[in-house]
């Protein structure tokens, strides 16, 4: 044991190489290697990984294991409020996409999300050829400002990835199924709808049914929102609604929506949800429970609530 300690101190504390230690102790280099391995196996040497401030690798791993996710990114938000969280997770999502978008990707983008807008605001251009197409995955919803955001998000992602944009130039929620089916017959809208079936990655926010989230540029009529909440809906992804357990909430609204369906959404290999904040925590938890997303970008405050 004394020799284990001696060799370990020389190697780790004095920063001596194995050949130098072998020469000083009149041993072979293979003996030094064996002594170091035995010292580690017997607890004389312990490895300590110190996580820098602002990185949350333990939280990320806990969330990944708990909800069986492919990947988790926890951003460092200065405060637990909507503005600070949106900025932080938008930046984190931008960096994540810059480093993980592979060649030949077909990227779907939700049409409404403050977090996705924050993402494109800071995202750097990715290399040419990494993304083939960027497809709008939900028609325009909400007030005039939100409707304009839909095409801007798709266009911005396409510009940053040097991809061909496929827009969905239609309202996301129609007055009837007949009107929706008529619009789906349009060649341009049909092109987008067809492209949803071949997406490799979908980037979306998570909607919450809470009143603060739905005010202003609401995606839904008040009657639709109230009916869905009575049925147990707590959130949505691309206007596919789910309850607190992540189970689908059936509703006639789905017959009036032009957007990626639940089946098409779940068939996308990588489904990245960018969401955080106290008002969305319940919806994010439900989405994770239901497997709606398999990659989550969130903030440390929300991550801690999800792990509680």
Wavefront OBJ file of the C-alpha trace (Angstrom):
o trace
v 0.000 0.000 0.000
v 2.895 2.351 0.761
v 4.134 1.885 -2.811
v 0.660 2.590 -4.191
v 0.568 5.919 -2.339
v 4.110 6.831 -3.370
v 3.512 6.129 -7.028
v 0.110 7.855 -6.980
v 1.544 11.046 -5.427
v 4.435 11.142 -7.893
v 2.098 10.678 -10.855
v -0.862 12.857 -9.868
v 0.556 15.478 -7.499
v 4.123 15.887 -8.773
v 3.019 15.421 -12.401
v 5.812 12.969 -13.148
v 5.492 10.692 -16.165
v 5.532 6.928 -15.773
v 9.039 6.555 -17.328
v 10.472 9.083 -14.828
v 8.782 7.329 -11.876
v 10.087 3.956 -13.065
v 13.627 5.324 -13.285
v 13.517 6.901 -9.816
v 12.082 3.775 -8.124
v 14.142 1.356 -10.214
v 11.030 -0.365 -11.510
v 9.763 -1.102 -15.014
v 7.165 1.146 -16.665
v 4.729 -1.783 -16.794
v 5.093 -2.163 -13.012
v 4.305 1.538 -12.523
v 1.219 1.199 -14.729
v 0.092 -1.824 -12.721
v 0.644 -0.022 -9.390
v -1.406 2.981 -10.539
v -4.233 0.682 -11.654
v -4.159 -1.182 -8.322
v -4.124 2.114 -6.413
v -7.271 3.211 -8.224
v -8.984 -0.156 -7.797
v -8.293 -0.082 -4.045
v -9.483 3.481 -3.441
v -6.089 5.144 -3.045
v -6.781 7.201 -6.180
v -10.240 8.717 -6.573
v -11.430 10.650 -9.583
v -13.395 13.839 -8.904
v -15.131 15.668 -11.730
v -15.973 19.232 -10.709
v -18.863 20.703 -12.684
v -18.261 24.411 -13.449
v -20.839 26.953 -12.311
v -23.608 27.270 -14.870
v -23.439 23.651 -16.026
v -26.036 21.160 -14.780
v -24.825 17.767 -15.942
v -26.327 15.938 -12.949
v -29.742 17.505 -13.530
v -29.514 16.685 -17.227
v -28.672 13.059 -16.516
v -31.459 12.766 -13.908
v -34.030 14.099 -16.371
v -32.712 11.899 -19.170
v -33.009 8.758 -17.051
v -36.293 9.661 -15.397
v -38.159 10.315 -18.658
v -36.131 8.064 -20.984
v -35.022 11.007 -23.142
v -32.356 10.930 -25.828
v -30.757 14.131 -24.579
v -31.325 17.019 -22.171
v -29.843 20.511 -22.123
v -30.331 22.570 -18.961
v -29.636 26.276 -19.484
v -28.441 28.650 -16.789
v -31.184 31.274 -16.366
v -30.490 34.274 -14.091
v -34.074 34.343 -12.775
v -37.144 32.130 -12.738
v -39.298 34.402 -14.883
v -40.547 34.108 -18.444
v -38.217 36.686 -20.023
v -35.021 35.408 -18.403
v -35.893 31.760 -19.029
v -36.878 32.310 -22.676
v -33.603 34.079 -23.396
v -31.530 31.393 -21.661
v -33.189 28.376 -23.275
v -33.225 30.070 -26.675
v -29.457 30.529 -26.517
v -28.962 26.949 -25.310
v -31.162 25.574 -28.098
v -29.271 27.610 -30.706
v -25.917 26.180 -29.614
v -27.372 22.672 -29.425
v -28.739 22.853 -32.966
v -25.527 24.357 -34.336
v -23.603 21.340 -33.054
v -26.079 18.501 -33.658
v -27.787 19.128 -36.996
v -26.428 16.440 -39.310
v -26.084 16.284 -43.064
v -29.312 15.736 -44.934
v -31.604 16.740 -42.065
v -35.236 17.527 -42.811
v -36.201 19.945 -40.062
v -39.730 20.660 -38.886
v -40.419 23.920 -37.065
v -43.449 24.859 -34.997
v -45.106 28.100 -36.049
v -45.583 29.603 -32.584
v -43.022 29.763 -29.806
v -41.275 32.631 -28.067
v -38.472 30.199 -27.204
v -37.932 29.305 -30.869
v -37.911 32.986 -31.785
v -35.226 33.506 -29.123
v -33.342 30.579 -30.693
v -33.173 32.000 -34.205
v -32.334 35.446 -32.827
v -28.946 34.195 -31.581
v -28.256 31.125 -33.727
v -25.193 31.144 -35.963
v -25.385 29.830 -39.543
v -24.616 26.124 -39.894
v -22.528 24.581 -42.660
v -23.984 24.290 -46.131
v -25.715 20.995 -46.802
v -26.430 20.119 -43.172
v -30.166 20.641 -43.649
v -32.110 19.910 -46.836
v -35.480 21.440 -45.979
v -37.113 23.415 -43.181
v -40.819 22.652 -42.990
v -43.435 24.717 -41.188
v -45.261 22.163 -39.052
v -48.327 24.126 -37.995
v -50.429 26.724 -39.736
v -50.460 30.301 -38.474
v -52.405 30.870 -35.254
v -53.259 33.707 -32.904
v -53.384 37.425 -33.593
v -51.764 39.217 -36.549
v -48.368 39.402 -34.855
v -48.353 35.679 -34.079
v -49.494 34.793 -37.590
v -46.638 36.817 -39.063
v -44.198 35.058 -36.730
v -45.083 31.678 -38.252
v -43.509 32.290 -41.640
v -40.652 34.328 -40.123
v -39.605 31.413 -37.920
v -39.566 28.993 -40.839
v -37.724 31.487 -43.043
v -35.165 32.305 -40.343
v -34.363 28.650 -39.684
v -34.065 28.032 -43.437
v -31.717 31.005 -43.847
v -29.523 29.930 -40.928
v -29.285 26.342 -42.170
v -29.085 27.271 -45.876
v -32.032 24.982 -46.505
v -35.087 25.187 -48.728
v -38.089 26.468 -46.765
v -41.483 24.836 -47.136
v -44.120 27.223 -45.825
v -47.650 26.444 -44.674
v -49.534 29.496 -45.880
v -52.790 28.843 -44.093
v -54.425 29.416 -40.720
v -53.668 26.673 -38.236
v -57.237 26.407 -36.936
v -60.163 26.425 -39.370
v -63.889 26.817 -38.835
v -64.733 23.282 -39.945
v -63.273 20.014 -41.140
v -64.721 20.663 -44.592
v -62.752 23.904 -44.882
v -59.591 22.189 -43.630
v -59.911 19.312 -46.085
v -60.446 21.774 -48.916
v -57.256 23.644 -48.056
v -55.271 20.402 -47.787
v -56.083 19.804 -51.446
v -54.056 22.901 -52.377
v -50.725 21.848 -53.918
v -48.555 24.138 -51.757
v -50.239 23.099 -48.511
v -50.163 19.454 -49.563
v -46.399 19.730 -50.108
v -45.861 20.776 -46.487
v -48.263 18.143 -45.157
v -46.472 15.451 -47.157
v -43.073 16.622 -45.879
v -44.118 16.053 -42.240
v -43.910 12.310 -42.838
v -40.199 12.425 -43.704
v -38.892 14.805 -41.026
v -35.727 13.756 -39.213
v -35.903 16.453 -36.510
v -38.752 18.558 -35.141
v -38.119 21.695 -33.074
v -41.093 22.974 -31.133
v -42.220 24.728 -28.007
v -44.662 23.309 -25.483
v -47.945 25.133 -25.045
v -49.588 25.436 -21.629
v -53.300 25.753 -20.995
v -52.798 28.207 -18.131
v -54.538 31.556 -18.576
v -51.359 33.720 -18.619
v -49.978 31.700 -21.512
v -53.147 31.840 -23.556
v -53.881 35.541 -23.233
v -52.854 38.110 -25.829
v -52.069 36.201 -28.997
v -54.095 33.135 -28.085
v -53.907 30.186 -30.440
v -57.446 29.110 -29.516
v -60.925 30.504 -29.294
v -62.053 30.826 -25.690
v -64.713 28.143 -26.180
v -62.134 25.671 -27.511
v -59.738 26.407 -24.664
v -62.407 25.988 -21.991
v -63.670 22.739 -23.509
v -60.162 21.272 -23.686
v -59.414 22.243 -20.092
v -62.658 20.625 -18.917
v -61.503 17.472 -20.697
v -58.249 17.563 -18.730
v -55.835 19.145 -21.207
v -52.798 20.797 -19.603
v -50.663 21.432 -22.671
v -49.957 20.793 -26.327
v -47.287 20.307 -28.961
v -48.276 21.705 -32.353
v -51.910 21.772 -31.133
v -51.889 18.087 -30.212
v -53.307 18.216 -26.689
v -52.455 16.006 -23.701
v -53.446 15.651 -20.058
v -51.234 15.709 -16.956
v -50.165 12.110 -17.573
v -49.183 12.849 -21.166
v -52.154 10.986 -22.623
v -53.862 12.399 -25.704
v -57.001 14.467 -25.079
v -59.350 13.717 -27.993
v -61.286 16.727 -29.251
v -63.123 17.810 -32.374
v -60.568 20.623 -32.725
v -58.119 18.144 -34.244
v -60.454 17.852 -37.257
v -60.055 21.595 -37.845
v -56.273 21.926 -37.413
v -53.779 22.090 -40.251
v -50.589 20.888 -38.658
v -48.528 17.821 -37.962
v -50.674 15.129 -36.347
v -49.812 13.147 -33.225
v -48.903 10.087 -35.266
v -46.682 12.073 -37.629
v -45.104 13.918 -34.708
v -44.271 10.743 -32.783
v -42.753 9.216 -35.935
v -40.092 11.950 -36.110
v -36.832 10.383 -34.832
v -35.669 13.469 -32.920
v -38.300 15.696 -31.306
v -36.714 18.695 -29.572
v -38.896 20.635 -27.127
v -37.604 24.057 -26.096
v -39.593 25.197 -23.080
v -39.266 26.423 -19.515
v -40.640 28.662 -16.787
v -43.059 28.212 -13.873
v -46.198 28.684 -15.982
v -45.185 25.849 -18.299
v -43.751 23.374 -15.794
v -46.931 21.309 -15.555
v -47.239 21.050 -19.339
v -43.541 20.192 -19.742
v -43.833 17.452 -17.123
v -46.862 16.006 -18.919
v -45.105 16.130 -22.301
v -42.115 14.268 -20.833
v -44.349 11.673 -19.201
v -46.151 11.065 -22.473
v -43.044 10.808 -24.633
v -44.087 13.704 -26.847
v -40.501 14.973 -26.974
v -37.318 12.945 -26.698
v -34.936 15.893 -26.371
v -35.616 18.651 -23.851
v -34.015 22.094 -23.655
v -35.073 23.843 -20.456
v -33.737 25.952 -17.568
v -32.366 24.882 -14.193
v -35.403 26.082 -12.217
v -37.804 24.084 -14.376
v -35.455 21.086 -14.357
v -35.462 21.067 -10.553
v -39.266 21.164 -10.499
v -39.412 18.255 -12.956
v -37.074 16.227 -10.739
v -38.903 17.018 -7.484
l 1 2 3 4 5 6 7 8 9 10 11 12 13 14 15 16 17 18 19 20 21 22 23 24 25 26 27 28 29 30 31 32 33 34 35 36 37 38 39 40 41 42 43 44 45 46 47 48 49 50 51 52 53 54 55 56 57 58 59 60 61 62 63 64 65 66 67 68 69 70 71 72 73 74 75 76 77 78 79 80 81 82 83 84 85 86 87 88 89 90 91 92 93 94 95 96 97 98 99 100 101 102 103 104 105 106 107 108 109 110 111 112 113 114 115 116 117 118 119 120 121 122 123 124 125 126 127 128 129 130 131 132 133 134 135 136 137 138 139 140 141 142 143 144 145 146 147 148 149 150 151 152 153 154 155 156 157 158 159 160 161 162 163 164 165 166 167 168 169 170 171 172 173 174 175 176 177 178 179 180 181 182 183 184 185 186 187 188 189 190 191 192 193 194 195 196 197 198 199 200 201 202 203 204 205 206 207 208 209 210 211 212 213 214 215 216 217 218 219 220 221 222 223 224 225 226 227 228 229 230 231 232 233 234 235 236 237 238 239 240 241 242 243 244 245 246 247 248 249 250 251 252 253 254 255 256 257 258 259 260 261 262 263 264 265 266 267 268 269 270 271 272 273 274 275 276 277 278 279 280 281 282 283 284 285 286 287 288 289 290 291 292 293 294 295 296 297 298 299 300 301 302 303 304 305 306 307 308
